[in-house]
């Protein structure tokens, strides 16, 4: 019973993503806003879009999660695990309150990332990095940038949103395989979770030792430094082989 929502989510994901006729039928509904052509002061041009970054709501992961949560609630209610006073609205309010800090941060970072991208900032920064950093230096540092992003934002997702486009553009300018650099960025972002202050505080609070934040961070830094060096060496090896 405890796994019921996850079972439902798995069934929905398999049905909507692996059954091709069903997926194609559901993806007929696409939503996106139109945007006109733009040109910045640095002559960065963006062509007009009839439906910018359109998504399919009927196969979107968020929709599948909502359906799974709703059906899970019905299962738990049927089994008597919710009292009559526990309404769906109350559950949504509590979930929204818990998710608000992370949602606000991710939304702000997405906006910053898109503004930097569309204004040409990322292109200018990438050109600047390519002028001062040789290929090997940039390849070796790509995962360290991902670690730094997670350390700053306490989220590997936020790190990828913030630094992923910059790394990809810089790789293209320097003639480095973008997949290699983006992979290193994502790997570094995941490793950086060990020293993300928000994650450490959450774990320490659950363990009942919130005052041990400094001690946990100091132990994590050594592990992250060693892992980061190993990832840099591996990335360089893959670059040289490629």
Secondary structure, 3 states (H helix, E strand, C coil): CCCHHHHHHHHHHHHHHHCHHHHHHHCCCCEEEEECCEECCCCCEECCEEEEEEECCCCCHHHHHHHHHHHHHHHHHHCCCCCCCCCHHHHHHHHHHHHHHHHHHHHHHHHHHHHHHHHCHHHHHHHHHHHHCCHHHHHHHHHHHHHHHHHHHCCHHHHHHHHHHHHHHHHHHHCCCHHHHHHHHHHHHHHHHHHCHHHHHHHHHHCCCHHHHHHHHHHHHHHHHHHHHHHHHHHHHHHHHC
